[in-house]
Amino acid sequence: MAKRLPAQPPSNTGAASQPRPQHSLVWLQGLLCGALATLATPTALVLGVLLGPAMIALVLDHEPGKPTGRTVALFSMAASVGPLRTLWTTGHSIPVATDLIASMNVVGTAWTAAAAGWLLAQILPIAVRAVLEVLSIARSARLRAERAKLIADWGLDALDGDQ
């Protein structure tokens, strides 16, 4: 038979000093998504197709802060503004929504924007690292030349390790 642990007496430090537990808001996001799908079905249909790559990127990105997923989502959302505006100004109906998602120009633009966001998130860190490396090499060469000039001006012998 398992032993029961004695009940812990309530602490006198107060609730303000205890850290609050982090709760997931996934249920709230699901509730809002369900409300959008129910109340604004044409908008949900268009957004579901145009932001599909962004949703996949957010699910597959396991880095803290989801930098790749966020970049893809921002690029996709920027490309979705025009089609959504068209949907809302032309009656906000299912036939208009299906015409929009059947258009290869609309879907191709949104998915190309998502690909550009992914490419930017993958290439930009490499490009920044390369630029910083080139700048550090140039600064190092400049400092070596200045050191050689100072050694020559002051008539000092080069140290054993310096060449």
Protein Blocks (a to p, Z undefined) as FASTA:
>chain_A
ZZddddddddfkbjklpccddddfklmmmmmmmmmmmmmmmlmmmmmmmmmmmmmmmmmp
mcghilmlmmmmmmmmmmmmmmmmmmmmnoopaklmmmmmmpmklmmmmmmmmmmmmmmm
mmmmmmmmmmmmmmmmmmmmmmmmmmmmmmmmnopacdfklZZ
